[in-house]
Amino acid sequence: MSTNEKYECQEDDICLVAYPKSGNNFLLFLIATLLYRKKMDWATKGITVQNASSAPIANLPSPHLVWSHESYDASYPKVIYLVRDPRDVVISYYHHFQKYHGDKRDFDTFFDAFMNGDITPGKWDTQIESWLANQEKVKNGFLLVKYEDLLEAPAKEAKRITTFLNVDRTEQEINEAVHWASFDNMKALEQKQKEHLNGSSKFVNHALPFVREGKANKWKSVLSQDQQQQIHQSFSKTLSKLRYK
């Protein structure tokens, strides 16, 4: 199979879409466990879920669970869209660049690049608004999930997701999936399966963790007043729409 071949969505695919560092893996672990009744980990993620931008993975479980950081794409048949407060996203993304790209920028410089849309996939609000504006066009349904709600009430959000996916799961199955996808368990799995997260790139800093804190409102103690104001002003429309204060 050609490494240049890009995956094409199928009619019954379930697409998890989010701006990077929005809790994507938290939700992927949760959904995969609920959907397939099988516990995905860092070692099996690569054969369980499909990156929308990568070559097709052979023998994926059915229906395929596809993840993406892309803006609105009419070919995505069913979408669970995950959002996270951008004030926490920028902090998490900064640490991601330090770990995986050997990025030497200080936080303030990275913050400016994030606000200017110079960090892939561009401006936070542009990517999100592309989906919010077109959600009615997603033919098999669109579900908005907030990262903060997942942290606060994971079982409740899991039930919303199973309803959206039309799968029937017991309270025990939901609780087990919530535990499996929890920050503490994902961090413990990282300690056992680091090679699957670090890869072979020469830029990876093996001393830095992938699963860091996973908390909400970390920005209150990290961002300067000026940075908080910049985000509030630049993203005010989207922040208000998503009820971020």
FENKARA-V11426 format. One record per residue. N is the residue number from 0. RES is the residue in three letters. PSI is psi in whole degrees, 0 to 359 (* if undefined). Layout:
# FENKARA-V11426
<<N	RES	PSI> <N	RES	PSI>>
This chain:
# FENKARA-V11426
<<0	MET	134> <1	SER	136> <2	THR	347> <3	ASN	354> <4	GLU	130> <5	LYS	144> <6	TYR	140> <7	GLU	128> <8	CYS	146> <9	GLN	165> <10	GLU	323> <11	ASP	15> <12	ASP	152> <13	ILE	118> <14	CYS	121> <15	LEU	115> <16	VAL	139> <17	ALA	153> <18	TYR	144> <19	PRO	148> <20	LYS	36> <21	SER	11> <22	GLY	25> <23	ASN	313> <24	ASN	324> <25	PHE	310> <26	LEU	324> <27	LEU	314> <28	PHE	316> <29	LEU	309> <30	ILE	316> <31	ALA	319> <32	THR	318> <33	LEU	319> <34	LEU	314> <35	TYR	355> <36	ARG	40> <37	LYS	136> <38	LYS	106> <39	MET	143> <40	ASP	188> <41	TRP	330> <42	ALA	330> <43	THR	355> <44	LYS	319> <45	GLY	345> <46	ILE	5> <47	THR	320> <48	VAL	149> <49	GLN	129> <50	ASN	124> <51	ALA	337> <52	SER	1> <53	SER	172> <54	ALA	150> <55	PRO	139> <56	ILE	132> <57	ALA	144> <58	ASN	39> <59	LEU	148> <60	PRO	156> <61	SER	139> <62	PRO	156> <63	HIS	137> <64	LEU	118> <65	VAL	136> <66	TRP	150> <67	SER	150> <68	HIS	13> <69	GLU	161> <70	SER	179> <71	TYR	132> <72	ASP	118> <73	ALA	346> <74	SER	350> <75	TYR	116> <76	PRO	330> <77	LYS	127> <78	VAL	130> <79	ILE	113> <80	TYR	122> <81	LEU	129> <82	VAL	153> <83	ARG	149> <84	ASP	122> <85	PRO	339> <86	ARG	333> <87	ASP	328> <88	VAL	314> <89	VAL	326> <90	ILE	313> <91	SER	320> <92	TYR	323> <93	TYR	314> <94	HIS	326> <95	HIS	315> <96	PHE	325> <97	GLN	318> <98	LYS	315> <99	TYR	343> <100	HIS	6> <101	GLY	31> <102	ASP	126> <103	LYS	2> <104	ARG	146> <105	ASP	170> <106	PHE	319> <107	ASP	321> <108	THR	318> <109	PHE	318> <110	PHE	315> <111	ASP	319> <112	ALA	320> <113	PHE	313> <114	MET	329> <115	ASN	353> <116	GLY	20> <117	ASP	359> <118	ILE	131> <119	THR	134> <120	PRO	35> <121	GLY	199> <122	LYS	139> <123	TRP	311> <124	ASP	330> <125	THR	316> <126	GLN	315> <127	ILE	315> <128	GLU	330> <129	SER	325> <130	TRP	317> <131	LEU	323> <132	ALA	337> <133	ASN	13> <134	GLN	327> <135	GLU	343> <136	LYS	349> <137	VAL	110> <138	LYS	328> <139	ASN	10> <140	GLY	151> <141	PHE	127> <142	LEU	124> <143	LEU	129> <144	VAL	133> <145	LYS	133> <146	TYR	319> <147	GLU	325> <148	ASP	324> <149	LEU	321> <150	LEU	318> <151	GLU	320> <152	ALA	68> <153	PRO	322> <154	ALA	320> <155	LYS	316> <156	GLU	324> <157	ALA	321> <158	LYS	320> <159	ARG	318> <160	ILE	317> <161	THR	324> <162	THR	315> <163	PHE	324> <164	LEU	356> <165	ASN	42> <166	VAL	140> <167	ASP	118> <168	ARG	144> <169	THR	166> <170	GLU	320> <171	GLN	317> <172	GLU	321> <173	ILE	316> <174	ASN	323> <175	GLU	321> <176	ALA	319> <177	VAL	317> <178	HIS	318> <179	TRP	323> <180	ALA	0> <181	SER	155> <182	PHE	314> <183	ASP	319> <184	ASN	320> <185	MET	324> <186	LYS	320> <187	ALA	320> <188	LEU	324> <189	GLU	320> <190	GLN	328> <191	LYS	338> <192	GLN	38> <193	LYS	325> <194	GLU	335> <195	HIS	348> <196	LEU	330> <197	ASN	328> <198	GLY	200> <199	SER	4> <200	SER	140> <201	LYS	346> <202	PHE	348> <203	VAL	132> <204	ASN	103> <205	HIS	343> <206	ALA	342> <207	LEU	138> <208	PRO	155> <209	PHE	309> <210	VAL	112> <211	ARG	275> <212	GLU	320> <213	GLY	21> <214	LYS	164> <215	ALA	153> <216	ASN	23> <217	LYS	333> <218	TRP	333> <219	LYS	334> <220	SER	0> <221	VAL	313> <222	LEU	142> <223	SER	165> <224	GLN	322> <225	ASP	318> <226	GLN	320> <227	GLN	318> <228	GLN	322> <229	GLN	314> <230	ILE	317> <231	HIS	318> <232	GLN	315> <233	SER	324> <234	PHE	21> <235	SER	318> <236	LYS	311> <237	THR	321> <238	LEU	316> <239	SER	318> <240	LYS	324> <241	LEU	3> <242	ARG	41> <243	TYR	130> <244	LYS	*>>
